[in-house]
């Protein structure tokens, strides 16, 4: 697991006792159409409503979920979209639906597959797909290592595991030339340095871009690993 625990990171100024969540997406992203912003708002409310039942995010991040989770999905997803070569991408260990649901909503030109092994979370993801009206997004109830060989043309994950472990799990399902985008924090360089030589024989890592969220000073990164054509 990424040491920052991206799916449970505490936002600046958050408190678990807060009675309501912030909603600053319209202010931060005025370029997003109002109807799309409303769908993101529906998603945020569902994320918090179901959180107590299935631990989708840390309770400490509920109030600032617009920053820690949704804004991160928007900005990181934009970087992925600009560098993505395939028309289909798998969100591995989708869990709470970030970045997959946000990516599917904002980038309808891509087909998105949400891969999740937990049955309860799959039902949550199905509900969100329906409520957000996503025609380009489907769920896959399976473990990454159990998917068909070579089925994944491109992938992304956030808070799933270290880069090394994620690549180890993906070694069977990833197609030749697969682009795998990893949402990471400041530990990205250490994780890249810890990738074993046997994994590097099949994957080529590269740092795509750093970015910051609209509030706070934490620096995020998108790391790309590309499957060698063997």
C-alpha positions in Angstrom: 0.0 0.0 0.0 1.2 3.5 -0.8 2.5 4.9 2.5 0.3 8.0 2.0 -2.8 5.8 1.7 -4.3 7.9 -1.0 -7.8 6.6 -0.4 -7.6 7.7 3.2 -5.5 10.8 3.2 -6.5 13.6 5.6 -7.3 16.9 4.0 -6.0 20.1 5.4 -8.4 21.4 8.1 -10.6 18.3 8.1 -12.1 16.9 11.3 -13.8 13.6 11.7 -16.5 15.3 13.9 -17.5 17.7 11.1 -21.2 17.6 10.4 -21.2 18.3 6.7 -18.9 18.0 3.7 -17.4 20.8 1.7 -18.3 21.3 -2.0 -15.8 23.5 -3.8 -15.6 21.8 -7.1 -17.6 24.6 -9.0 -15.1 27.1 -7.6 -12.0 25.1 -8.4 -13.1 23.8 -11.8 -15.3 26.4 -13.5 -14.6 24.9 -16.9 -16.6 21.8 -16.0 -20.3 22.0 -17.1 -22.9 22.5 -14.3 -24.7 19.2 -15.2 -21.4 17.3 -14.9 -20.6 19.1 -11.6 -24.0 18.0 -10.3 -23.2 14.3 -11.1 -19.9 14.7 -9.2 -21.9 16.0 -6.3 -24.3 13.1 -6.4 -21.2 10.8 -6.3 -19.7 12.6 -3.3 -23.0 12.3 -1.4 -23.2 8.5 -2.2 -19.5 8.1 -1.2 -20.1 9.5 2.2 -23.6 7.9 2.7 -22.2 4.4 2.1 -18.9 5.0 3.7 -19.9 3.8 7.2 -21.1 0.5 5.8 -18.1 -0.5 3.7 -15.1 1.8 4.6 -14.8 3.4 1.2 -12.7 6.3 2.5 -11.2 7.3 5.8 -13.8 9.1 8.0 -11.3 11.9 8.5 -11.5 12.7 4.8 -15.3 12.9 4.5 -15.6 16.6 5.1 -12.8 17.4 2.6 -13.7 14.6 0.2 -14.1 17.2 -2.6 -10.4 18.0 -2.3 -8.7 14.7 -1.3 -10.7 12.4 -3.5 -12.7 14.2 -6.2 -10.3 17.0 -7.1 -7.5 14.5 -7.1 -9.4 12.3 -9.5 -10.1 15.2 -11.8 -6.6 16.6 -12.0 -4.8 13.2 -12.1 -7.3 11.9 -14.6 -6.7 14.8 -16.9 -3.0 13.9 -17.0 -3.8 10.3 -17.7 -6.2 11.2 -20.5 -3.5 13.3 -22.2 -1.0 10.5 -22.2 -3.4 7.5 -22.8 -3.0 5.7 -26.1 -5.7 3.1 -25.8 -9.4 3.7 -25.9 -10.1 1.4 -23.0 -8.7 1.6 -19.5 -9.1 -0.6 -16.4 -9.3 1.0 -12.9 -7.6 -1.7 -10.9 -8.9 -2.2 -7.3 -11.4 0.5 -8.0 -13.0 0.3 -4.5 -14.5 3.7 -4.0 -14.5 4.5 -7.7 -11.7 7.0 -7.8 -10.3 7.7 -10.2 -12.4 5.4 -12.5 -15.8 7.0 -12.0 -14.5 10.5 -12.2 -12.4 9.7 -15.3 -15.4 8.0 -17.1 -17.6 11.1 -16.4 -15.1 13.7 -17.6 -13.6 11.7 -20.5 -16.5 9.9 -22.3 -14.3 9.1 -25.3 -12.7 6.3 -23.3 -14.3 3.0 -22.1 -13.6 2.5 -18.4 -13.7 -0.9 -16.6 -13.9 -0.8 -12.8 -12.1 -3.9 -11.4 -12.9 -4.8 -7.8 -12.8 -8.0 -5.8 -15.1 -6.9 -2.9 -18.7 -7.8 -3.7 -20.2 -5.0 -1.6 -18.0 -2.4 -3.3 -18.9 -3.7 -6.7 -22.6 -3.1 -5.8 -21.7 0.4 -4.7 -19.8 1.0 -8.0 -22.8 -0.3 -10.0 -25.1 2.1 -8.2 -22.8 5.0 -8.9 -22.5 4.1 -12.6 -26.3 4.1 -12.9 -26.9 7.3 -10.8 -24.2 9.2 -12.8 -25.6 8.0 -16.1 -22.2 6.6 -17.3 -22.7 4.8 -20.6 -18.9 4.2 -21.1 -18.3 2.5 -17.7 -18.8 -1.1 -16.6 -17.8 -3.1 -13.5 -15.7 -6.2 -13.3 -16.1 -8.3 -10.2 -12.7 -10.1 -10.0 -9.2 -10.0 -8.6 -6.6 -8.5 -11.0 -4.6 -11.7 -11.0 -7.7 -13.7 -12.1 -8.4 -11.7 -15.2 -7.9 -13.2 -18.6 -4.3 -13.1 -19.9 -3.6 -10.0 -22.0 -7.0 -8.5 -21.5 -5.8 -5.1 -20.2 -4.7 -2.6 -22.9 -4.2 0.2 -20.3 -4.7 0.6 -16.5 -4.7 3.0 -13.6 -4.8 2.6 -9.9 -4.9 4.8 -6.8 -4.0 3.5 -3.3 -3.9 -0.1 -4.5 -0.4 -1.1 -3.6 3.3 -0.2 -4.2 4.3 0.1 -7.9 6.2 -3.2 -7.6 3.3 -5.1 -6.1 0.8 -3.7 -8.6 3.0 -4.7 -11.5 3.4 -8.2 -10.0 -0.3 -8.6 -9.8 -0.8 -7.3 -13.3 1.8 -9.4 -15.0 -0.7 -11.9 -16.4 -3.6 -9.7 -17.4 -1.6 -6.8 -18.9 -1.3 -6.9 -22.7 2.0 -6.1 -24.5 2.5 -2.4 -24.6 0.0 -1.9 -21.7 0.2 1.6 -20.1 -0.3 1.4 -16.4 -0.7 4.8 -14.7 -0.1 4.9 -10.9 -1.5 7.8 -8.8 1.2 8.5 -6.2 2.4 10.9 -3.6 5.9 12.0 -2.8 7.0 8.4 -2.3 7.0 7.8 -6.0 10.7 8.0 -6.6 11.4 5.6 -3.7 8.9 3.1 -5.1 10.4 3.3 -8.5 13.8 2.7 -7.1 12.5 -0.4 -5.3 11.2 -2.2 -8.4 13.1 -5.5 -8.7 15.2 -6.2 -11.8 13.0 -9.1 -12.8 10.0 -6.8 -13.0 12.0 -4.1 -14.8 12.7 -6.7 -17.5 9.0 -6.6 -18.4 8.1 -3.0 -17.5 9.6 0.4 -18.3 8.8 3.0 -15.6 8.7 6.8 -16.2 7.6 9.8 -14.2 4.8 11.6 -16.1 3.9 14.7 -14.2 3.7 16.2 -10.7 0.6 18.2 -9.6 -1.0 19.9 -6.6 -4.5 19.9 -5.4 -6.5 23.3 -5.3 -5.9 23.6 -1.6 -3.0 22.5 0.6 0.7 22.0 -0.3 1.0 18.2 -0.8 2.5 17.2 -4.1 1.0 14.3 -6.1 2.5 12.5 -9.1 1.4 10.3 -12.0 3.9 7.5 -12.7 3.6 5.4 -15.9 4.9 1.9 -16.3 4.7 0.5 -19.9 4.7 -3.3 -20.6 7.5 -4.3 -22.9 6.5 -6.1 -26.1 7.9 -9.6 -25.5 
